[in-house]
């Protein structure tokens, strides 16, 4: 990893950690988030995945329009660490522990690395 990639990764982790802490206290069912990135195609390759406990939590998120709140929060926190992503709306995805358990026996590494949904 190049020095510039390490700086970007640190900024991503810092910004997304803030998002996670805020979302844990304000978004029902939210449990964690992660990101995937190919630094050879940053920022286009960035994918942020917000994970909820159950499928019904995800339905409630969309029904209450809190997905917009999460997108705004991610955008704001990344801008606060000097990362501006123009197509972030398309680069944020939502998933559930329940869905991962159902399709990948709870193995997130397999889900994130082998699902067409998350491939770069």
MARKEGU-328122 format. One record per atom (N, C-alpha, C, O, CB): x, y, z negated; atom name; residue in three letters. Coordinates in steps of 0.001 Angstrom, whole numbers, plus 500000, padded with zeros to 6 digits. Atoms other than C-alpha are relative to their C-alpha. Glycine has a CB too. Example, Ala and Ser with C-alpha at 12.3 -4.5 7.8 and 13.67 -1.06 7.14 Angstrom:
BEGIN
   east  north     up site code
 500890 498810 500000    N  ALA
 512300 495500 492200   CA  ALA
 500900 501200 500000    C  ALA
 501936 501181 499335    O  ALA
 499008 500027 498754   CB  ALA
 499180 498810 500060    N  SER
 513670 498940 492860   CA  SER
 499230 501090 499270    C  SER
 499739 502198 499101    O  SER
 500414 500462 501415   CB  SER
***
This chain:
BEGIN
   east  north     up site code
 500850 498818 500000    N  UNK
 500000 500000 500000   CA  UNK
 500895 501245 500000    C  UNK
 501819 501364 499195    O  UNK
 499033 499998 498767   CB  UNK
 499232 498767 499895    N  UNK
 501369 503392 501018   CA  UNK
 499687 500926 498819    C  UNK
 498665 500788 498147    O  UNK
 499700 500709 501336   CB  UNK
 500168 499054 501103    N  UNK
 501788 506195 498510   CA  UNK
 498698 500794 500143    C  UNK
 498003 501027 499154    O  UNK
 501198 500959 499936   CB  UNK
 501248 499250 499790    N  UNK
 498909 508150 500078   CA  UNK
 498778 499116 499738    C  UNK
 497762 499592 499233    O  UNK
 499945 500564 501437   CB  UNK
 501095 500932 500274    N  UNK
 496694 505044 499888   CA  UNK
 499788 499845 498493    C  UNK
 498654 499783 498020    O  UNK
 500285 498627 500642   CB  UNK
 500101 500112 501468    N  UNK
 497475 504718 496176   CA  UNK
 499320 501225 499403    C  UNK
 498536 501105 498461    O  UNK
 501397 499820 499372   CB  UNK
 500635 498779 500491    N  UNK
 496455 508335 495627   CA  UNK
 498497 499994 500301    C  UNK
 497683 500377 499461    O  UNK
 500664 501238 500628   CB  UNK
 501420 500081 499633    N  UNK
 493187 507816 497484   CA  UNK
 499286 498982 499109    C  UNK
 498187 499240 498618    O  UNK
 499839 499614 501499   CB  UNK
 500600 501044 500844    N  UNK
 492497 504611 495548   CA  UNK
 499781 500511 498574    C  UNK
 498735 500259 497976    O  UNK
 500897 498738 499980   CB  UNK
 500152 499451 501354    N  UNK
 493100 506380 492234   CA  UNK
 498858 501007 499952    C  UNK
 498059 500997 499016    O  UNK
 501311 500663 499534   CB  UNK
 501088 499020 499953    N  UNK
 490792 509227 493225   CA  UNK
 498644 499298 500121    C  UNK
 497680 499692 499466    O  UNK
 500203 500977 501180   CB  UNK
 501241 500768 499872    N  UNK
 488123 506726 494306   CA  UNK
 499606 499390 498659    C  UNK
 498458 499509 498230    O  UNK
 500154 498895 501063   CB  UNK
 500287 500626 501304    N  UNK
 488391 504842 491005   CA  UNK
 499547 501038 498978    C  UNK
 498590 500808 498239    O  UNK
 501243 499256 499473   CB  UNK
 500369 498954 500965    N  UNK
 488255 508065 488976   CA  UNK
 498584 500515 500266    C  UNK
 497772 500606 499345    O  UNK
 501007 501169 500060   CB  UNK
 501317 499478 499662    N  UNK
 485231 509434 490821   CA  UNK
 498895 498986 499780    C  UNK
 497839 499320 499243    O  UNK
 499982 500458 501425   CB  UNK
 501029 501030 500141    N  UNK
 483334 506153 490873   CA  UNK
 499818 499557 498553    C  UNK
 498735 499108 498178    O  UNK
 500347 498803 500859   CB  UNK
 500152 500284 501432    N  UNK
 484035 505545 487186   CA  UNK
 499045 501010 499369    C  UNK
 498214 500648 498535    O  UNK
 501378 500035 499281   CB  UNK
 500926 498969 500494    N  UNK
 482273 508839 486456   CA  UNK
 498570 499692 500427    C  UNK
 497635 499820 499637    O  UNK
 500415 501394 500512   CB  UNK
 501324 500367 499493    N  UNK
 479358 507762 488635   CA  UNK
 499427 498875 499149    C  UNK
 498274 498937 498720    O  UNK
 500073 499574 501495   CB  UNK
 500447 501170 500751    N  UNK
 479134 504455 486793   CA  UNK
 499555 500400 498596    C  UNK
 498490 499982 498141    O  UNK
 501119 498949 499924   CB  UNK
 500340 499583 501360    N  UNK
 479144 506066 483350   CA  UNK
 498699 500795 499969    C  UNK
 497875 500604 499074    O  UNK
 501134 500831 499403   CB  UNK
 501223 499199 499953    N  UNK
 476434 508537 484321   CA  UNK
 498786 499146 500373    C  UNK
 497710 499299 499795    O  UNK
 500159 501151 501000   CB  UNK
 501116 500839 499544    N  UNK
 474282 505959 486107   CA  UNK
 499564 499012 498926    C  UNK
 498376 498715 498809    O  UNK
 500388 499243 501269   CB  UNK
 500356 500936 501064    N  UNK
 474429 503527 483190   CA  UNK
 499012 500617 499020    C  UNK
 498161 499920 498468    O  UNK
 501248 499545 499258   CB  UNK
 500888 499327 500936    N  UNK
 472665 506112 481062   CA  UNK
 498742 500575 500616    C  UNK
 497866 501052 499895    O  UNK
 500730 501076 499332   CB  UNK
 501132 499308 499392    N  UNK
 470167 507344 483611   CA  UNK
 499227 499222 501068    C  UNK
 498153 499660 501483    O  UNK
 500482 501245 500593   CB  UNK
 500667 500750 498928    N  UNK
 469241 504691 486197   CA  UNK
 499643 498608 499469    C  UNK
 500521 497797 499175    O  UNK
 500916 499898 501280   CB  UNK
 500472 501261 500560    N  UNK
 467131 501783 484992   CA  UNK
 500449 498808 500848    C  UNK
 500276 498793 502066    O  UNK
 498477 500014 499882   CB  UNK
 499584 501229 499341    N  UNK
 468573 498369 485829   CA  UNK
 501397 500030 500586    C  UNK
 501939 498983 500942    O  UNK
 499050 499682 501065   CB  UNK
 498643 499891 499463    N  UNK
 471925 499698 487060   CA  UNK
 500966 499344 499021    C  UNK
 500888 499564 497812    O  UNK
 500392 501493 500254   CB  UNK
 499031 500652 500881    N  UNK
 474790 497564 485748   CA  UNK
 501460 500310 500339    C  UNK
 502294 500389 499437    O  UNK
 499792 498521 500047   CB  UNK
 498621 499678 499636    N  UNK
 477948 498371 487724   CA  UNK
 500070 500376 501471    C  UNK
 499089 500261 502207    O  UNK
 500941 498812 499702   CB  UNK
 499769 499740 498584    N  UNK
 479432 499461 491026   CA  UNK
 501418 499634 500359    C  UNK
 502280 499483 499494    O  UNK
 499721 501468 500345   CB  UNK
 498666 500298 499489    N  UNK
 482407 498658 493173   CA  UNK
 500146 500652 501367    C  UNK
 499201 501229 501906    O  UNK
 500247 498459 500082   CB  UNK
 499791 499463 498658    N  UNK
 483942 499744 496416   CA  UNK
 500943 499100 500782    C  UNK
 501775 498389 500219    O  UNK
 500557 501434 499935   CB  UNK
 499126 500688 499062    N  UNK
 485603 498211 499436   CA  UNK
 500544 501061 500941    C  UNK
 499836 501999 501305    O  UNK
 499245 498855 500782   CB  UNK
 499424 499015 499088    N  UNK
 487977 500108 501681   CA  UNK
 501170 499392 500771    C  UNK
 501947 498601 500235    O  UNK
 500459 501251 499225   CB  UNK
 498845 500324 499171    N  UNK
 490406 499561 504530   CA  UNK
 500695 501334 500239    C  UNK
 500183 502186 500966    O  UNK
 499590 499269 501371   CB  UNK
 499335 498698 499928    N  UNK
 492920 502375 504233   CA  UNK
 500463 500362 501405    C  UNK
 500748 501529 501673    O  UNK
 501178 500018 499070   CB  UNK
 499655 499686 498609    N  UNK
 493809 502087 507920   CA  UNK
 498869 500731 500705    C  UNK
 499074 501329 501761    O  UNK
 500344 498724 500763   CB  UNK
 501156 499324 499410    N  UNK
 490322 503447 508629   CA  UNK
 499220 500776 498937    C  UNK
 497991 500828 498970    O  UNK
 499080 498980 500695   CB  UNK
 500651 499180 501022    N  UNK
 489613 505638 505612   CA  UNK
 499752 501385 500565    C  UNK
 500634 501919 501238    O  UNK
 500859 500078 498706   CB  UNK
 501082 500356 500910    N  UNK
 487154 507267 505036   CA  UNK
 498889 499164 500634    C  UNK
 497956 498754 499944    O  UNK
 499411 501238 499437   CB  UNK
 501083 500711 499313    N  UNK
 485052 505462 507669   CA  UNK
 499738 498608 499440    C  UNK
 498606 498128 499486    O  UNK
 500316 499890 501463   CB  UNK
 500153 501380 500463    N  UNK
 485659 502041 506123   CA  UNK
 499479 499896 498567    C  UNK
 499157 498801 498106    O  UNK
 501320 499285 500102   CB  UNK
 500430 500052 501401    N  UNK
 484623 502999 502588   CA  UNK
 498570 499474 499892    C  UNK
 497674 499907 500616    O  UNK
 500102 501395 499351   CB  UNK
 501325 500531 500315    N  UNK
 481681 501005 501248   CA  UNK
 499889 499985 498479    C  UNK
 500700 499361 497794    O  UNK
 499775 498552 500621   CB  UNK
 500276 499987 501440    N  UNK
 480288 501693 497768   CA  UNK
 498774 499135 499771    C  UNK
 497741 499326 500413    O  UNK
 499780 501468 499455   CB  UNK
 501103 500909 500295    N  UNK
 478075 498970 496327   CA  UNK
 499548 500221 498564    C  UNK
 500317 500032 497622    O  UNK
 500417 498520 500227   CB  UNK
 500601 499791 501317    N  UNK
 475761 499803 493420   CA  UNK
 499208 498742 499657    C  UNK
 498344 498317 500425    O  UNK
 499081 501286 499975   CB  UNK
 500586 501283 500353    N  UNK
 474678 496671 491572   CA  UNK
 498994 500173 498855    C  UNK
 499245 500856 497862    O  UNK
 501102 498993 499608   CB  UNK
 501084 499981 500986    N  UNK
 471446 496212 489634   CA  UNK
 499793 498590 499467    C  UNK
 500208 497611 500087    O  UNK
 498682 500556 500621   CB  UNK
 500203 501294 500634    N  UNK
 470388 493417 487311   CA  UNK
 499084 499094 500829    C  UNK
 499466 497981 501190    O  UNK
 499420 500191 498607   CB  UNK
 500997 500837 499337    N  UNK
 467291 492148 489097   CA  UNK
 499471 500671 501263    C  UNK
 499585 501884 501436    O  UNK
 498845 499692 499048   CB  UNK
 500588 499484 498765    N  UNK
 465597 492522 492469   CA  UNK
 498923 501043 499716    C  UNK
 498804 502027 500446    O  UNK
 499412 498856 500822   CB  UNK
 501059 499041 500332    N  UNK
 462675 494314 490794   CA  UNK
 500588 501349 499594    C  UNK
 499967 502385 499828    O  UNK
 499112 499451 498870   CB  UNK
 499328 498736 500326    N  UNK
 465130 496931 489452   CA  UNK
 500325 500778 501269    C  UNK
 500206 502002 501312    O  UNK
 501289 499740 499193   CB  UNK
 499673 499371 498723    N  UNK
 466193 497611 493022   CA  UNK
 498740 500553 500665    C  UNK
 498759 501652 501220    O  UNK
 500700 498992 500932   CB  UNK
 501280 499504 499461    N  UNK
 462577 497913 494171   CA  UNK
 499574 501269 499280    C  UNK
 499137 502234 499908    O  UNK
 498898 498925 499872   CB  UNK
 500364 498815 500787    N  UNK
 461915 500360 491344   CA  UNK
 500887 501187 500339    C  UNK
 500422 502327 500348    O  UNK
 500093 499696 498506   CB  UNK
 499067 498943 499620    N  UNK
 465004 502346 492340   CA  UNK
 499494 500723 501240    C  UNK
 499443 501952 501274    O  UNK
 501408 499423 500250   CB  UNK
 500470 499404 498753    N  UNK
 463655 502897 495843   CA  UNK
 498630 500657 499829    C  UNK
 498379 501726 500385    O  UNK
 499936 498941 501097   CB  UNK
 501335 499432 500240    N  UNK
 460070 503485 494668   CA  UNK
 500082 501346 499290    C  UNK
 499303 502255 499576    O  UNK
 499150 499032 499174   CB  UNK
 499860 498759 500776    N  UNK
 461231 506194 492260   CA  UNK
 500944 501004 500650    C  UNK
 501181 502083 500107    O  UNK
 500492 499683 498607   CB  UNK
 499074 499137 499250    N  UNK
 463640 507702 494825   CA  UNK
 501311 500256 499246    C  UNK
 502013 501225 499536    O  UNK
 499327 501332 500312   CB  UNK
 498741 499817 500714    N  UNK
 466542 507275 492391   CA  UNK
 501196 499588 500846    C  UNK
 502337 499862 500474    O  UNK
 499988 499210 498707   CB  UNK
 498903 500284 499086    N  UNK
 468590 505922 495286   CA  UNK
 500583 501318 500525    C  UNK
 501791 501432 500736    O  UNK
 499519 499102 501175   CB  UNK
 499525 498673 499578    N  UNK
 468781 509553 496439   CA  UNK
 500854 500637 498908    C  UNK
 501881 501256 499188    O  UNK
 498807 500921 500346   CB  UNK
 499226 499486 501141    N  UNK
 469972 510544 492966   CA  UNK
 501386 499347 499973    C  UNK
 502388 500041 499800    O  UNK
 499249 499736 498658   CB  UNK
 498712 500692 500026    N  UNK
 472716 507883 493080   CA  UNK
 500892 500442 501153    C  UNK
 502091 500648 500964    O  UNK
 499791 498489 500052   CB  UNK
 499206 499526 498856    N  UNK
 473840 508943 496551   CA  UNK
 500568 501396 499728    C  UNK
 501738 501668 499998    O  UNK
 499139 500018 501286   CB  UNK
 499553 498644 500332    N  UNK
 474013 512562 495415   CA  UNK
 501096 499961 498936    C  UNK
 502089 500683 499033    O  UNK
 498814 500856 499510   CB  UNK
 499011 500127 501068    N  UNK
 475914 511560 492282   CA  UNK
 501336 499503 500548    C  UNK
 502389 500026 500185    O  UNK
 499490 499050 498908   CB  UNK
 498766 500518 499395    N  UNK
 478446 509560 494288   CA  UNK
 500671 501088 500834    C  UNK
 501883 501286 500744    O  UNK
 499702 498756 500878   CB  UNK
 499452 498915 499180    N  UNK
 478886 512430 496745   CA  UNK
 500643 501073 499124    C  UNK
 501757 501517 499403    O  UNK
 498897 500622 500876   CB  UNK
 499492 498954 500897    N  UNK
 479355 514959 493938   CA  UNK
 501284 499580 499294    C  UNK
 502242 500350 499219    O  UNK
 498944 500359 498964   CB  UNK
 498818 500458 500741    N  UNK
 481832 512870 491980   CA  UNK
 501195 499765 500914    C  UNK
 502335 499985 500505    O  UNK
 499679 498722 499241   CB  UNK
 498881 500147 499072    N  UNK
 483904 512046 495046   CA  UNK
 500542 501364 500431    C  UNK
 501750 501541 500582    O  UNK
 499569 499190 501231   CB  UNK
 499539 498642 499682    N  UNK
 484011 515717 495989   CA  UNK
 500793 500595 498847    C  UNK
 501732 501358 499069    O  UNK
 498812 500906 500336   CB  UNK
 499290 499488 501181    N  UNK
 485145 516482 492429   CA  UNK
 501443 499499 499944    C  UNK
 502294 500132 499319    O  UNK
 499262 499593 498721   CB  UNK
 498626 500516 499935    N  UNK
 488242 514336 493085   CA  UNK
 500590 500210 501399    C  UNK
 501510 499506 501817    O  UNK
 500032 498495 499626   CB  UNK
 499507 499578 498684    N  UNK
 488772 515953 496509   CA  UNK
 499884 498937 501094    C  UNK
 500748 498829 501964    O  UNK
 501427 500411 499878   CB  UNK
 500293 500953 498937    N  UNK
 487289 513161 498611   CA  UNK
 498640 500359 500578    C  UNK
 497621 500288 499891    O  UNK
 500027 498522 499474   CB  UNK
 501249 499650 499340    N  UNK
 484678 514247 501092   CA  UNK
 499724 498971 501082    C  UNK
 500531 498779 501992    O  UNK
 500057 501438 500596   CB  UNK
 500377 501052 499068    N  UNK
 482884 511508 503001   CA  UNK
 498765 500471 500764    C  UNK
 497700 500646 500173    O  UNK
 499730 498644 499256   CB  UNK
 501089 499429 499201    N  UNK
 480698 512755 505870   CA  UNK
 498813 499060 500161    C  UNK
 497672 499520 500182    O  UNK
 500515 500382 501358   CB  UNK
 501094 500953 499773    N  UNK
 478653 509579 506370   CA  UNK
 499748 499136 498764    C  UNK
 499379 497968 498885    O  UNK
 500316 499103 501209   CB  UNK
 500121 500764 501233    N  UNK
 478475 508515 502735   CA  UNK
 498632 499343 499857    C  UNK
 498523 498239 499323    O  UNK
 500262 500895 498815   CB  UNK
 501350 500570 500089    N  UNK
 474723 507961 502976   CA  UNK
 499952 498611 500639    C  UNK
 499265 497718 500142    O  UNK
 498974 500933 500681   CB  UNK
 499956 501286 499309    N  UNK
 475441 505108 505396   CA  UNK
 500986 499034 499351    C  UNK
 500950 497832 499616    O  UNK
 500368 500206 501458   CB  UNK
 498940 500812 500580    N  UNK
 478356 503851 503325   CA  UNK
 499694 499557 498566    C  UNK
 500546 498963 497904    O  UNK
 501296 500767 500026   CB  UNK
 500417 500440 501329    N  UNK
 476444 503249 500094   CA  UNK
 498990 498888 500171    C  UNK
 498046 499000 500953    O  UNK
 499404 501176 499163   CB  UNK
 500908 501133 499925    N  UNK
 474732 499941 499607   CA  UNK
 499552 499643 498582    C  UNK
 500176 500040 497597    O  UNK
 500677 498779 500702   CB  UNK
 500571 500399 501280    N  UNK
 472633 498438 496833   CA  UNK
 499814 498494 499999    C  UNK
 499443 497903 501013    O  UNK
 498654 500726 499732   CB  UNK
 500078 501446 500102    N  UNK
 472630 494870 495585   CA  UNK
 499575 499652 498581    C  UNK
 499453 500528 497725    O  UNK
 501360 499328 500367   CB  UNK
 500408 500421 501342    N  UNK
 471570 492800 492582   CA  UNK
 500765 498756 499556    C  UNK
 501209 497944 500368    O  UNK
 498489 499730 499961   CB  UNK
 499429 501208 500594    N  UNK
 473039 490231 490234   CA  UNK
 499145 498796 500387    C  UNK
 499661 497717 500677    O  UNK
 500097 500132 498451   CB  UNK
 500936 501069 499674    N  UNK
 469943 488163 490946   CA  UNK
 500231 499471 501424    C  UNK
 500235 498259 501640    O  UNK
 498557 500499 499847   CB  UNK
 499761 500404 498613    N  UNK
 470603 488120 494712   CA  UNK
 501336 499275 500142    C  UNK
 501435 498297 500884    O  UNK
 499966 501224 500925   CB  UNK
 498696 500653 499948    N  UNK
 474257 487208 494209   CA  UNK
 499910 498592 499405    C  UNK
 500496 497649 499936    O  UNK
 501059 500839 499247   CB  UNK
 500172 501316 500615    N  UNK
 473270 484356 491915   CA  UNK
 499290 499051 500963    C  UNK
 499664 497887 501104    O  UNK
 499208 500118 498680   CB  UNK
 500805 500803 499073    N  UNK
 470743 483120 494451   CA  UNK
 500813 499529 501213    C  UNK
 500711 498371 501616    O  UNK
 498790 500806 500472   CB  UNK
 499332 500340 498740    N  UNK
 473019 483192 497495   CA  UNK
 501474 499605 499871    C  UNK
 502012 498929 500748    O  UNK
 499899 501152 500925   CB  UNK
 498569 500300 500152    N  UNK
 476579 482914 496126   CA  UNK
 500334 499446 498615    C  UNK
 501480 499520 498171    O  UNK
 500826 501256 500259   CB  UNK
 499796 500579 501337    N  UNK
 476124 481232 492733   CA  UNK
 500669 500971 499043    C  UNK
 501447 500560 498182    O  UNK
 500833 498738 500100   CB  UNK
 499457 498984 500896    N  UNK
 477038 484509 491025   CA  UNK
 501441 500380 500261    C  UNK
 502039 501108 499469    O  UNK
 499883 499537 498617   CB  UNK
 498589 499724 499680    N  UNK
 480453 484693 492689   CA  UNK
 500078 501243 500879    C  UNK
 499954 501175 502102    O  UNK
 500669 498777 500717   CB  UNK
 499973 498727 499293    N  UNK
 480766 488338 493618   CA  UNK
 501141 500080 501005    C  UNK
 500979 500660 502079    O  UNK
 500111 501134 499014   CB  UNK
 498875 499955 499065    N  UNK
 484162 487900 495229   CA  UNK
 499622 499348 501325    C  UNK
 499934 499874 502394    O  UNK
 501233 499304 499397   CB  UNK
 500455 500665 498776    N  UNK
 482656 485436 497705   CA  UNK
 498980 500865 500738    C  UNK
 499044 501006 501960    O  UNK
 499390 498624 499671   CB  UNK
 501051 499184 499391    N  UNK
 479658 487687 498313   CA  UNK
 500602 501216 500712    C  UNK
 500241 501514 501851    O  UNK
 498985 500456 498930   CB  UNK
 499419 498776 499436    N  UNK
 481739 490811 498929   CA  UNK
 500947 499711 501165    C  UNK
 501039 500502 502104    O  UNK
 500743 500768 498918   CB  UNK
 499012 500305 498950    N  UNK
 484363 489105 501081   CA  UNK
 499442 499216 501174    C  UNK
 500037 499216 502251    O  UNK
 501133 499233 499411   CB  UNK
 500501 500875 498942    N  UNK
 482164 486774 503126   CA  UNK
 498653 500407 500570    C  UNK
 498186 499803 501536    O  UNK
 499902 498618 499487   CB  UNK
 501308 499577 499508    N  UNK
 478887 488595 503622   CA  UNK
 500184 500978 501159    C  UNK
 500968 501922 501051    O  UNK
 499162 500648 498862   CB  UNK
 499919 499054 498875    N  UNK
 478436 490303 507017   CA  UNK
 499600 501414 499583    C  UNK
 500037 502398 500180    O  UNK
 499106 499531 501151   CB  UNK
 500478 498710 500507    N  UNK
 476742 493087 505087   CA  UNK
 501169 500873 499524    C  UNK
 501105 502098 499625    O  UNK
 498995 499782 498848   CB  UNK
 498897 499240 500596    N  UNK
 480068 494103 503501   CA  UNK
 501290 499948 500792    C  UNK
 502292 500529 500375    O  UNK
 500262 499502 498627   CB  UNK
 498761 500078 499223    N  UNK
 482596 493296 506192   CA  UNK
 500359 501346 500600    C  UNK
 499494 502150 500951    O  UNK
 499873 498958 501104   CB  UNK
 499502 498749 499386    N  UNK
 484743 496111 507512   CA  UNK
 500024 499844 501495    C  UNK
 500408 500772 502207    O  UNK
 501415 500370 499479   CB  UNK
***
